[in-house]
Amino acid sequence: MASSPLSPPETAAGQQAALIAGAGGLAAAVLVLGLLGDWRIAVAFLAAALVVAGGVLAFARVDRRRGAEAAGPDWSLAQALASASEAAVAVTDRSGRLVCANDAYRLLFDGLPTPPGLPLDGDGEGRLGVAGRAAWRDGAAEIEGLARHGQSVSARITRAGDDMLLWQFTRIAGDGAAASGIETLPAILSAIAGAPGERLGGAGVMTVAIQPDGRIEAANRVFAARALGSADAIVEGRDFARLMLADPSGHVRFEREGEAGNPLRLIQLPLGEGEQAPIVLALIDEEDAGLPASIGEDVAAHVRALVSLLPVGVGMVDREGRFVHINDSFAAATGVNAAAPPLYPGDLVVREDKAALADAIRRFSGGASHAADMQVRLAARPDEPVALTLAGARGLGNASVILCLKETGEEGQLKRQVAQATKMQAVGQLAGGVAHDFNNILTAIIGHCDLMLMRHSPGDSDHDDIQQVRLNANRAAALTRQLLAFSRQQTLRPHVLQLADVVSEVSHLLTRLLGETVRLEVAHGRGLGAVRADPGQLEQVIVNLAVNARDAMVAANPKGGGTLTIETLALGRAAVKRMADDVLPVGDYSVLRITDTGTGIPAEILPKIFEPFFTTKEVGKGTGLGLSTVYGIVKQSGGYIFAESPAGLGARFTIYFPVYAAGEVPVAKVPPKPVKRAAEWGTGTVLLVEDEAMVRAIAERALARQGYKVLTAENGEAALELIATSERPDLLVSDVVMPMMDGPTMVAKVRERYPDLPILFMSGYAEEQLRRSIDLDNVAFLPKPFSVQQLADAVRGVMEA
């Protein structure tokens, strides 16, 4: 905070000090003159006093001027606004000084360090410094992936005017927050210092929240009155241990009340584990210090009231293993009635977990003092394991064990969504790698079939067999394209289009596919924005979803069929914000919704439907790649897809495509359709680089048959040696992904010698993905698998260009 200017009372005090100094000097001069009779010494005393008085007055004026210069704006309003924010907020000035910060900031960083010098994990401090400099330059900056004690933190830095930076830090819910209880602390602090704390104080319960270092974070007014003598006293930031006094007999009292004060019972509520876990204490007056540590029914009621206020699920169990009390959060998480809980905790879990839970409760009720975690499956949600913390309880009347549920509600749902997204990403990477390797094999099979067909005319007995092998190889190639679609590595040709136009185009095909028993209904909303997608792939999405819906409705009702409804509608930014979805970013969307009237999707199958090769159809009636292909196409197009199955209704798939804004990305031009022409004899030298021997052999034979002189190399190093010892080639044909030295690296070195050498890359990966990672000009792409004719046409086209 900036210092305050010198106030008028302080100026008056300086003048008064100068007057006293002058008067004192005059009195001393008179006294010296009377005692010694030497007027010269008296005058010297008087002059010295006047000099001192003048110095005091000048110092007061200079100090007032310095105070006025040091005075800055009043930041009390900024601090009040920062304190009202749930995020951790701090403000720094141009010189890097911390101007103000809220309590959430102090809690997150264990004090008031000045950003960017914050105690972050790994290289977080350096990354935050780079973002801060970017905010001074650009006005704002965002950074994610920071960590504090293993917990993910995101930061947003905004320049305020020309002299201030606003730093905002937001925790991202995760395991660290759940384990330590940090995410629940703001709600607990608000309850203790607010009306719930007042009600507990009226019942005689003093509540206080402290940090592991013993610093008080919040307390109710009754605690402040007993500890400091005034209900309005400020207790935040004080050392809790210094306010308490322990006598030799083990009784605890307030230090202010001394030995004559009432002994207190301290009840600690377990909210988490770890060094950063907050501590909440309830303090109750002992009715009789001579009695053992037990409480009566009236005090137990106060404890139950305190437990009911906690935002985490807490249950209390007696020595016999029966429930004494559960709060509303515990009841909501387990799906029971808080007013009439089940008799035993084992009634809440599946049969396989009953024995383990009963053994753990028996162990803690028998005297175990530490806390422990265990995974259980609730009977209400058997497919979603939850973490249950058990701790021994003392001083809670009949209760001897406390149960605390974790990973419930929105936090658990978000964790499951993140785990599912991570699994889908890993499976997608695996599928993409398998498809790439499979494309090399198919290239060799298709190439050999093409070469054999050149030697066998249609009347030959082997011609049909070769044609059948080639046909099945092309079917396998289509399968790899579906795998690439799921892994978001297929080649897309996106255009700016309207969803309504695509639905209208494909509806004629759907009428024939759905059959006579399934009725198609199409409804278009108003104000739809344009989207950027590949129209062919988007049609495939609609067809796949429609065919799945047809099969489900016909299986449920073979004679009656059902109704398939396809809707398009616009969804604005405000509506998305009201949805408060953790996955869907706020923005404008054009929505495609496909609904059927079948039996729906079972809850246990719903999370798995987008996984590749997962199918509920009979053997031989589905590959399990239909919905995974849909998922990959939608995600690669920048959209979001959600599957729902409301109770009593059919399945509903909702796809959100971001509205295209002109100028965001260049729109792909539609390439002209190639004109078929007679095969031409090629001339020139082609350097072929391919690490797969079977693909290299096929490509070499195909190009040699077209009349080209072919030089081959099995890797990038061998190709560079050929370039150094041979004449300049007319074209370089290379694979992209190769061991030791990849294609782009090799091409960059060749371009140093021949800057204008044309390049044709062969790859099983998506062209769009490769172009983003390859910064080279005059480069063409040929996707695998390819036929002999496709290779010849691609080489001829590049050399002619």
Protein Blocks (a to p, Z undefined) as FASTA:
>chain_A
ZZddddfklmmmmmmmmmmmmmmmmmmmmmmmmmnopaklmmmmmmmmmmmmmmmmmmmm
mmmmmmmmmpccdfklmmmmmmmpmbdcddddfkopafbdcfklmmmnopadddfbbcde
hjllmmmmmmmmmmmmnopacdehiaeehiacddddddehjlbccddddddddfklmmno
mmmmmmmmmmmmmmmlmmmmmnopacddddfkopafbdcfklmmmmnopakbcfehpafk
lmpccdfkopacdfklommbccdddddddfbecjklccdddddddfblkbccdddfklmm
mmmmmmmmpcbdcddddfkopafbdcfklmmmnopafklccfblklmpcfklmmmmmmmm
mmmmnopabdcddddddfklmmlccdddddddehiljalbdcddehiajllmmmmmmmmm
mmmmmmmmmmmmmmmmmmmmmmmmmmmmmmmmmmpcfkbmklmmmmmmmmmmmmmmmmmm
mmmmmnopaccddddddfklmmmmmmmmmmmmnommbccdddddehiacddddfklmmmm
mmmmmmmmmmmmmmmmmmnopadddddddddfklmmmnopaklccddddddddddfbebj
afklmmmmmpghiafbdehiaghlmmmmmmmmmmmnopacdddddehiacdddddddddd
ehiaccdddddddddddddddedddddddfblklmmmmmmmmmmnopacdddfbfklmmm
mmmmmccdfbdcddfbdghiafklmmmmmmmmmmmlccddddfbdfklmmmmpccehiac
ddddddfklmmmmmmmmmmZZ
